[in-house]
Structures are given as structure tokens and as C-alpha cells.
């Protein structure tokens, strides 16, 4: 289990998104309020953005976020209109390593996942591997269920003549459901193509993990955010309904679609 967050809107420095809110992702690393199964997110962290040429990039570390001496300078100087970040609590069988730390990305997308699939490596990994083309499989560096789910999403987009992230997420969950069966799975995913943020609150055989969004936080004028936990007690933060997809677009109001 992890904590994640994303922002889209006017350019802001990383510190405004990651460090400054009363209940920022930085604080959620060591004082989460709604985390299941564990008390800390001390197994690494990362943040991602899109460069001026629209290419996704990410910085990841296997250190706890509070231990990284590089972060204050990076947070003060980096400034972009989209941020995606995660603080990690590793699950069994997925070592603490930069390769296992989100955000993950390819040449088009940024992605992160809060949750797990129970017995993923034993039960589901062989079927996932069979689904993937050599091109997509070669891009996997770590061994987390999170990264393999990203690979599945990339494969579904690659196989579609008219790729659409909303449709690919729906197809991913349709493919997963019969294979997960009675196993527990928590599947809060956040994906961005640099133009929009797509976030799901979903799961199987388990209460969904927490997820909230806002378009009216006064600390982020003109911005839209989604996060595992509210950055503040402001009433404008609303829960994403269980089993829904949220789409944030800086040019339009949020959209919620049932999964």
C-alpha cells in the first residue's frame, strides 16, 4: 500500500504540491490517516512530470522521502503544470529498489498505483506475461504488480487502432476481473498523458482504498488535484466514488464514470 497524488493546472513549483499543504504527500509518508495494513510509507518515493517537449520524466528514490537530501533543492526549483507522485510502502516479494518505485513511465504516459493483487506472482503473473508483446515486456525493469499492470495498460493501448486511455482502463479491469476471481485486489491507478489525469478508485473482494479530488483548493488556484488523502480539511475535497474513473482536464470540469 502507498499514498499517491496528482495535480494539473497552472505551473507550480514541486514544493507547493509535494511539501507545503497541511497534509501533504510528504506528511502522509510518516503520518497517514487512512492507510490500510501498515503505518508508514518509508520504502521509497518518486515524482513525475512532463517536460516542455511533452515527454514524461520521473525522479525516484529508494530512500524514505524525509531522508532525501536532494529533495529541498529539487522541490524549490522544478516548476511544471502537471505533477504525479507516490510515497511507497512495499508489499511482500517486491524489494525496496528504485526500479520498484513509481511513477513508472514510457514515451507517452506517467503512471502510479496504490494497492496490491494478492498472490500476484503466483497466480496472475504467468497470464500477464502471456499477454505482453516482447516490445512491452522488455520495458519492465522491476517486479511489482504495479509495473506489470502498467505494462498491461500499455499493451492494450498498443493493440488498439484508436487508443484511448479511458477505454484501455475499462478493458484492463474487464480482463483482470475473471482472473482475480476470489482473490483480494486494490486497484487505485493514476495515469496521465500530459493533457489529462485519469484516476480510478477500484478493487475486488475488498473495500476500496481511499481517494479524493478537488478543483477548489485555495492553495492551488485554477488547479485540479487527486490524492489518496485530502491535503486539507477543506470541504471542497470530495471522495471519488468506489468503482469509478475520475478524469481531470484543466479546460473542463471533472468527469466521473462508473467502471
C-alpha positions in Angstrom: 0.0 0.0 0.0 1.1 3.5 -0.8 -0.1 7.1 -0.9 -0.3 8.9 -4.2 -1.3 12.3 -5.6 -1.5 14.2 -8.8 -2.0 17.8 -9.9 -2.9 19.5 -13.2 -3.3 23.2 -13.8 -1.2 26.4 -13.9 2.6 25.9 -13.5 3.5 25.5 -9.8 6.8 24.5 -8.1 7.1 21.0 -6.8 7.3 22.1 -3.2 3.8 23.7 -3.4 2.4 20.3 -4.5 4.6 17.8 -2.5 5.7 19.6 0.7 3.6 22.6 1.6 0.0 21.5 2.2 -1.0 20.8 5.8 -1.5 17.1 5.0 0.9 16.9 2.0 2.1 13.7 0.5 5.4 14.3 2.3 3.4 14.2 5.6 1.3 11.3 4.5 4.6 9.3 4.3 5.1 9.3 8.0 1.6 10.2 9.4 -1.1 8.7 7.1 -4.7 8.8 8.3 -6.3 6.2 6.0 -3.6 3.7 5.2 -4.5 0.0 5.4 -2.2 -2.7 6.7 0.8 -0.5 7.6 1.7 2.7 9.4 4.4 4.3 7.3 5.4 4.8 3.7 9.1 4.5 4.2 10.1 2.3 1.2 10.9 5.0 -1.3 9.2 7.7 -3.2 9.0 9.4 -6.6 7.5 12.2 -8.6 6.9 12.7 -12.3 6.2 15.5 -14.7 6.1 16.2 -18.5 9.0 18.2 -20.0 8.5 21.2 -22.4 8.6 18.8 -25.3 5.7 16.7 -23.8 8.0 13.8 -22.7 7.3 12.1 -19.4 10.1 12.1 -16.8 10.4 10.9 -13.2 12.7 11.1 -10.2 12.6 8.1 -7.9 14.5 7.1 -4.8 14.5 4.0 -2.6 15.0 6.2 0.5 12.1 7.5 2.6 11.1 10.9 1.3 12.2 12.6 4.5 15.8 11.2 4.1 16.5 12.5 0.6 18.8 15.5 0.9 18.3 16.3 -2.8 14.5 17.0 -2.4 14.5 20.5 -0.9 16.6 21.9 -3.8 14.6 20.0 -6.4 11.3 21.0 -4.9 12.2 24.6 -4.9 13.5 24.8 -8.5 11.4 22.4 -10.5 8.2 24.0 -11.9 5.6 22.4 -14.2 1.8 22.3 -14.8 1.4 18.6 -14.0 2.8 16.6 -11.1 2.3 12.9 -10.2 3.9 11.5 -7.1 3.9 8.5 -4.7 5.3 7.5 -1.3 5.8 3.7 -1.1 5.1 1.0 1.4 6.5 -2.2 -0.2 4.5 -5.4 -0.2 5.9 -8.9 0.3 8.1 -10.1 -2.6 8.7 -6.6 -4.1 12.1 -5.4 -2.8 12.8 -1.8 -1.9 14.6 -0.6 -5.0 14.4 2.4 -7.4 13.2 0.0 -10.2 10.2 -0.8 -8.0 9.4 2.8 -7.2 6.7 4.7 -9.0 6.0 6.8 -11.0 6.6 4.5 -13.9 6.6 5.9 -17.5 7.1 5.2 -21.1 7.5 7.6 -24.1 3.9 8.8 -23.6 2.5 8.1 -20.1 3.1 8.6 -16.4 1.6 6.1 -14.1 1.3 5.0 -10.5 -0.7 2.5 -8.4 -1.9 2.3 -4.8 -2.9 -1.2 -3.8 -2.0 -4.8 -4.5 -3.1 -8.0 -6.1 -3.0 -10.8 -3.6 -0.7 -13.7 -4.7 0.0 -11.8 -7.9 3.3 -13.5 -8.8 1.9 -17.0 -8.1 -1.5 -16.7 -9.7 -1.6 -13.9 -12.2 1.9 -13.1 -13.5 2.0 -16.0 -16.0 -1.1 -14.8 -17.7 0.1 -11.2 -17.7 3.4 -12.3 -19.3 1.5 -14.2 -22.0 -0.5 -11.0 -22.8 2.6 -8.8 -23.3 4.4 -8.4 -26.6 8.2 -8.6 -26.5 8.3 -4.8 -27.1 6.3 -4.1 -24.0 7.8 -6.8 -21.8 11.3 -5.5 -22.5 10.4 -2.2 -20.9 9.7 -3.7 -17.4 12.6 -3.1 -15.0 11.2 -4.2 -11.6 8.9 -6.9 -10.3 5.9 -5.2 -8.8 2.3 -5.9 -9.7 2.1 -2.2 -10.2 4.6 -2.1 -13.0 3.1 -5.2 -14.7 -0.3 -3.6 -14.6 1.2 -0.6 -16.4 2.6 -2.9 -19.0 -0.9 -4.4 -19.5 -2.3 -1.0 -20.0 0.4 -0.1 -22.5 -0.3 -3.3 -24.3 -4.0 -2.6 -24.6 -3.3 0.9 -25.9 -0.7 -0.5 -28.4 -3.2 -3.1 -29.7 -6.0 -0.5 -30.3 -6.2 1.2 -33.7 -7.7 4.3 -31.9 -6.0 4.2 -28.5 -8.0 5.9 -25.7 -6.9 5.8 -22.0 -10.5 5.6 -20.7 -11.3 2.6 -22.9 -7.9 0.9 -22.1 -8.6 1.2 -18.4 -12.0 -0.3 -18.8 -10.6 -3.1 -20.9 -7.9 -3.7 -18.3 -10.4 -4.1 -15.5 -12.6 -6.4 -17.7 -9.5 -8.5 -18.4 -8.5 -8.7 -14.7 -11.9 -9.4 -13.1 -12.3 -13.1 -14.0 -8.6 -13.8 -13.4 -8.6 -12.3 -9.9 -11.6 -14.4 -9.0 -12.0 -14.5 -5.3 -8.6 -13.0 -4.5 -8.3 -9.6 -2.9 -7.1 -6.7 -5.1 -6.9 -2.9 -4.5 -6.6 -1.0 -7.8 -6.3 2.7 -7.4 -4.5 3.7 -10.6 -3.4 7.2 -11.7 -2.3 7.7 -15.3 -1.5 10.9 -17.3 -0.7 11.6 -20.9 0.3 15.2 -20.1 -3.1 16.6 -21.1 -5.4 14.9 -18.6 -5.2 12.9 -15.4 -7.1 9.6 -15.2 -7.6 8.2 -11.7 -9.5 5.1 -10.7 -10.9 4.0 -7.3 -11.5 0.3 -7.7 -10.9 -3.1 -6.2 -12.2 -6.7 -5.9 -13.2 -8.6 -2.8 -12.1 -5.7 -0.6 -13.2 -2.2 0.5 -11.6 0.2 -2.0 -8.6 2.3 -0.8 -9.3 6.0 -0.2 -9.1 8.6 -3.0 -10.2 12.2 -3.1 -10.3 15.1 -5.6 -10.8 18.8 -5.7 -10.9 21.7 -8.1 -11.2 24.4 -5.5 -8.4 24.1 -3.0 -7.3 27.7 -2.3 -3.7 26.7 -2.2 -3.9 25.7 -5.9 -5.9 28.4 -7.7 -7.0 27.1 -11.1 -5.7 23.6 -10.4 -7.3 20.2 -10.0 -5.9 17.5 -7.7 -6.5 13.9 -6.8 -4.9 12.3 -3.7 -5.1 9.2 -1.5 -5.8 11.5 1.4 -7.1 15.1 1.5 -4.3 17.7 1.6 -6.5 19.8 3.9 -9.8 19.6 5.8 -11.3 21.9 3.2 -14.8 20.8 2.4 -14.1 21.1 -1.3 -12.2 17.9 -1.2 -14.6 15.1 -2.2 -14.2 11.3 -2.2 -14.1 9.6 -5.6 -16.9 7.1 -5.5 -15.9 3.4 -5.3 -15.6 1.6 -8.6 -15.3 4.9 -10.6 -12.9 6.6 -13.0 -12.2 10.3 -12.5 -10.9 12.4 -15.4 -9.3 15.7 -14.6 -8.9 18.2 -17.5 -7.7 21.8 -16.9 -10.1 23.0 -19.6 -13.2 21.2 -18.3 -15.0 20.2 -15.1 -14.1 16.8 -13.6 -15.8 13.7 -15.1 -16.8 10.6 -13.1 -17.5 7.4 -15.0 -18.7 4.1 -13.4 -16.3 1.2 -14.0 
